[in-house]
Amino acid sequence: MAILKSILVLAALVGSVSAYPSPNLVTGYYTAATDPSKACRDNSGTYYLFTTGVGIRIRTSTNRVAWTDAGEVWPNGASWTDAYTGTSDGSLWAPDCTYISSTGTFWLYYSASTIGSQTSAIFLATSTSGASGTWTNQGLVTSTTSANNYNAIDPDLVIDGSNWWLVFGSFWNGIQLVPLNSSTGKLSGSSIYSLASWSNGIEGSGIFKYGSYYYLFASRDKCCLGTSSTYNIRAVRSTSITGPYVDANGASFASGGGYLVLETHDSVSPPTDEEPPACCV
């Protein structure tokens, strides 16, 4: 995974690249994998991938190539999210997985909302096996309404030494960052930092630290329009996790800056909801 991190950072440093390597093919249960989490590897070497859907779909692999359907996080439904999905047992979005190897625990953040709504929430679940039906509902982490200028979806846990953070956001005022209690995974205080915005839409963010910089990745522009989608992944960096985030020219996302990492090319459709490629702590 360290090699993959280096590749992404190198791509960010050189800005727009003239050609992309073809994506590797995967096998097994890999279709309809919307908003995939980063792959969490447990202490036995099994990778777990979580995707948007009713109950949150689980896929497992021993090599990150051949994937197997492993059921749902919530096979019996998640009634506590109904107020945000507007229906009984609605689709849950953009799960984010982190595996803490020292305790053998999966931490899964996920969101509940409807298209175009700010009636949204981010929830937390934990499990010591990752298997369907073994997850404990740890409850609400944060939520938004139309009174807020940001939207509580697309969570990503960032662990920086002993400090835990949650980066999230979609459209409206863009990407936000809040501190978490590392014991509970819930909010620690009321501080919130606005990290990035973009007039044509920004979401699906993630942060990882490399050297002395924190790299903020996000998907910009419009998704979900098939080959007409304009989604592209860009990155900015900062020496502080709370920002300000800019590219090498000192330009922020809001001013049109950002290193181009990946966009539509050849026969490959626009990339969506990237996650920094780390699997475990």
C-alpha positions in Angstrom: 0.0 0.0 0.0 3.0 2.3 0.6 3.9 2.0 -3.1 0.4 3.0 -4.1 0.5 6.0 -1.8 3.8 7.1 -3.4 2.3 6.8 -6.9 -0.7 9.0 -5.9 1.6 11.6 -4.3 3.9 11.6 -7.3 0.8 12.2 -9.6 -0.2 15.1 -7.4 3.2 16.7 -7.5 3.5 16.6 -11.3 0.0 17.9 -11.8 -1.9 16.9 -14.9 -0.5 13.7 -16.5 -0.6 13.0 -20.2 -1.5 9.3 -20.0 -3.0 6.9 -17.5 -2.2 3.2 -17.0 -5.1 0.9 -17.7 -7.0 -0.2 -14.6 -6.4 -3.8 -13.5 -9.3 -6.2 -14.0 -11.0 -7.7 -11.0 -13.2 -10.9 -10.8 -16.1 -12.3 -8.8 -18.6 -10.0 -7.2 -17.5 -6.6 -8.3 -20.4 -5.0 -10.2 -22.7 -2.3 -8.8 -20.0 -1.3 -6.3 -21.1 2.3 -5.8 -19.0 4.6 -3.5 -16.6 1.9 -2.5 -14.7 2.3 0.8 -11.0 1.8 1.0 -10.2 -1.9 1.4 -9.7 -2.8 5.0 -7.3 -5.7 5.7 -7.8 -7.5 9.0 -5.1 -9.4 11.0 -5.7 -12.6 9.0 -5.0 -10.9 5.7 -8.6 -10.7 4.4 -9.7 -7.5 2.7 -13.1 -6.1 3.3 -14.8 -3.6 0.9 -18.0 -1.8 1.8 -20.3 -0.1 -0.8 -23.4 2.0 -0.9 -26.7 0.1 -0.8 -29.5 -1.1 1.4 -27.9 -2.5 4.5 -24.4 -1.6 3.2 -23.0 -4.3 1.0 -19.8 -6.3 2.1 -17.3 -7.8 -0.3 -14.2 -9.8 0.8 -11.0 -10.8 -1.0 -7.6 -12.4 -0.1 -5.8 -10.7 -3.0 -7.8 -7.5 -3.9 -8.5 -9.1 -7.3 -11.1 -11.8 -6.7 -14.1 -10.5 -4.7 -16.8 -12.5 -2.9 -20.2 -11.3 -1.7 -20.3 -11.4 2.1 -23.8 -10.1 2.8 -24.7 -6.8 4.5 -23.6 -4.9 7.5 -27.3 -4.5 8.5 -29.1 -7.6 7.2 -32.1 -6.9 9.4 -32.3 -3.2 8.5 -31.2 0.1 10.1 -34.3 1.7 11.3 -32.4 4.5 13.1 -31.5 5.9 9.6 -35.1 6.0 8.3 -35.6 9.7 9.3 -32.8 10.6 6.9 -33.4 8.2 4.0 -37.2 9.0 4.0 -38.1 5.3 3.8 -37.9 2.1 5.7 -34.6 0.3 5.2 -33.3 2.8 2.6 -30.0 2.9 0.9 -27.0 3.9 3.0 -24.2 5.8 1.4 -20.5 6.1 1.0 -19.2 3.8 3.8 -15.7 4.4 5.1 -13.8 1.6 6.8 -10.8 1.7 9.1 -9.3 -1.4 10.7 -7.4 -0.9 14.0 -5.1 -3.9 14.1 -4.1 -3.4 17.8 -7.6 -4.0 18.9 -8.8 -6.1 16.0 -11.8 -3.8 15.4 -13.4 -2.4 12.3 -14.7 1.1 12.4 -17.3 2.0 9.8 -18.7 5.5 9.2 -21.6 5.8 6.7 -24.2 8.3 5.7 -27.9 8.5 5.3 -29.7 11.0 3.1 -31.6 11.5 -0.1 -30.5 13.0 -3.4 -30.2 16.8 -3.2 -31.2 17.0 0.5 -29.3 18.4 3.5 -31.4 16.3 5.9 -28.4 14.0 6.3 -26.5 12.2 8.9 -23.3 10.3 9.5 -23.4 7.2 11.7 -20.8 4.8 13.2 -20.7 1.0 13.4 -18.0 -1.3 14.8 -17.3 -5.0 14.6 -14.5 -7.3 15.6 -15.0 -9.7 12.7 -16.4 -7.6 9.8 -18.9 -10.3 9.0 -22.6 -9.7 8.1 -24.8 -9.3 11.2 -21.9 -8.8 13.7 -21.9 -5.0 13.7 -22.8 -2.8 16.6 -24.7 0.4 16.0 -22.7 3.1 17.8 -25.2 5.8 16.8 -25.2 9.2 15.3 -22.0 11.1 14.8 -23.2 14.3 13.2 -26.1 15.6 11.1 -27.3 18.5 9.1 -30.5 20.2 8.0 -31.3 23.0 5.5 -30.2 25.5 8.2 -26.6 24.4 7.7 -24.3 25.5 4.9 -22.8 22.1 4.4 -24.0 18.5 4.1 -23.2 15.6 6.4 -22.4 12.8 3.9 -19.3 11.2 2.5 -17.3 10.6 5.7 -13.7 9.6 5.9 -11.8 8.9 9.2 -8.4 10.4 9.5 -6.0 9.1 12.2 -3.1 11.4 12.8 -1.0 10.0 15.6 -3.3 10.1 18.7 -5.7 12.5 17.0 -8.8 11.4 15.2 -10.6 13.5 12.7 -13.6 13.1 10.4 -13.6 14.8 7.0 -16.9 14.9 5.1 -19.1 17.0 2.9 -20.8 17.2 -0.5 -21.8 20.3 -2.5 -23.1 23.4 -0.6 -20.1 24.9 1.3 -17.9 21.9 0.4 -15.6 19.8 2.6 -15.6 20.0 6.4 -13.3 18.6 9.1 -14.3 17.9 12.8 -12.2 16.5 15.6 -13.3 13.1 17.1 -12.8 11.4 20.4 -10.5 8.4 19.7 -12.2 6.3 22.3 -15.8 6.7 21.1 -15.3 7.8 17.5 -17.8 10.6 18.2 -17.4 14.3 18.0 -15.0 15.9 20.4 -16.2 19.5 21.0 -18.0 21.8 18.6 -15.1 22.9 16.3 -15.6 22.6 12.6 -13.1 23.6 9.9 -14.1 24.4 6.3 -11.4 23.0 4.1 -12.4 23.3 0.5 -15.2 24.4 -1.8 -15.9 24.5 -5.6 -18.6 26.3 -7.4 -19.5 23.3 -9.6 -19.6 20.8 -6.8 -17.1 18.9 -4.6 -17.5 15.8 -2.5 -16.0 12.4 -1.7 -13.0 13.7 0.2 -10.2 12.0 2.0 -7.0 13.1 3.7 -3.7 11.3 4.3 -0.3 12.5 5.6 2.8 12.0 3.5 6.1 13.5 4.8 5.4 17.0 6.2 2.2 17.5 4.2 -1.5 16.6 4.6 -3.0 15.8 1.1 -6.7 16.5 0.7 -8.3 14.5 -2.2 -11.7 15.3 -3.5 -14.0 14.6 -6.5 -15.0 17.8 -8.3 -17.8 18.6 -10.8 -20.7 16.4 -11.7 -21.2 12.6 -11.3 -23.8 10.1 -12.2 -24.4 11.2 -15.8 -22.8 8.2 -17.5 -20.3 9.2 -20.1 -21.5 12.8 -19.8 -20.2 13.0 -16.2 -17.4 15.5 -15.6 -16.1 14.0 -12.3 -12.4 14.3 -11.7 -10.2 13.7 -8.7 -7.9 16.5 -7.6 -5.6 17.1 -4.6 -4.3 20.0 -2.6 -2.0 20.0 0.4 -1.3 21.7 3.7 1.3 21.6 6.5 -1.7 21.6 8.9 -4.6 19.2 8.9 -7.0 22.1 9.4 -5.6 23.9 6.3 -5.3 26.1 4.4 -5.0 23.6 1.5 -3.5 24.8 -1.8 -1.5 23.4 -4.8 2.1 24.2 -5.6 1.1 27.5 -7.1 -0.7 28.5 -4.0 -4.2 28.1 -5.5 -7.1 26.6 -3.5 -9.9 24.5 -4.9 -12.2 27.5 -4.7 -9.9 29.5 -7.0 -9.6 26.7 -9.5 -6.4 25.1 -8.1 -5.7 21.5 -7.3 -3.4 18.8 -8.8 -5.3 16.6 -11.3 -5.0 13.0 -10.2 -7.6 11.2 -12.3 -10.3 12.0 -14.8 -12.3 10.4 -17.7 -9.9 8.9 -20.2 -10.1 6.5 -23.1 -12.9 4.0 -22.3 -12.8 4.6 -18.6 -15.7 6.4 -17.1 -15.3 9.3 -14.6 -13.8 8.2 -11.2 -16.0 8.6 -8.2 -15.6 9.0 -4.4 -12.0 8.3 -4.0 -10.5 7.3 -0.7 -6.8 7.7 0.3 -5.4 4.2 -0.3 -4.7 3.1 3.3 -6.2 -0.1 4.7 -5.3 -0.4 8.3 -3.7 1.2 11.4 
